[in-house]
Amino acid sequence: MLELDLTAPSVSGVIDGFLDPEQVPAAGIAITVPHYTNMEVGQWLSARLTSADPASSYDIPPQEIAALGAVILNIPKNDVIKNQDQAVSLSYSVSRTREALAETSKSLPFFVGGHQGSTWSCDFEDTSQYHFGIDYLVAGGLLLEGTINMEMGQDFPPVITGRRVVEDYSTSNNRIKGILSDRMMSVTMGIYVSTECNGWFVYREGANERMPTIGGAQWVSSNPNRQCKGFEFGVPNGTSGVVMLDNLQITYK
């Protein structure tokens, strides 16, 4: 092992987890790989755009590092915009030689697309609508942070049906946080809480709006006349319970 500290890359045009395909230049997007710990000339660097649709993923083949410092890689425009309305993530890998086992960086998740004034829905049944890892999920310009699990289970129709996001507070932290792209206006979602839970919406002008006390399955919605920045659910420390999210409806401004 090279004992590298491979932080996530940055991608040109990605703002708050959202990439507007209409703003992608003809040359494509630029990926900046930062100067990482124990970077050396002669190491080999590659990158991968992982799409929820495997056929739309894109690999940048290994190239030898010629100088120390940040490295810029590119993905052609056509290979970016064919992921429109899909969740993707970008990571890079480093190896000592071209054939050696590589270490992979943390991923940068984001969503490609969006339609002004329209509503985008996600019920988590179609895997092309979202991309998730151990501690994040991207869907429709929404970034969820927490210990994310995708599970089937008991339905609470019409609020929770089929596959849903599950946060189990008995095995993880006591928060699940949602961050909306600045292209988003409002969000409605189904939520089920097995125990007492506090929830609130955060708006871009800086104010918070507390949700009604949450228990069981219900719909929750941000104020459609105020631009929502995100939301958060939490339970008291030491409290066990499960929170489920499903059937998101996100409105683009």
JOQUIQUI-V264222 format. One record per helix or strand. SS is the DSSP state (H for helix, E for strand). FROM is the first residue (numbers start at 1). LEN is the number of residues. If there is no record, write none. Layout:
SS/FROM/LEN  SS/FROM/LEN
This chain:
E/10/2  E/14/2  E/18/2  H/21/3  E/29/5  E/44/8  H/54/3  E/58/7  E/71/5  H/77/5  E/86/10  E/103/2  E/108/5  E/119/4  H/127/3  E/130/3  E/136/4  E/142/4  E/149/3  E/156/1  E/160/1  E/164/5  E/175/6  E/184/20  E/208/3  E/214/8  E/228/7  E/242/11
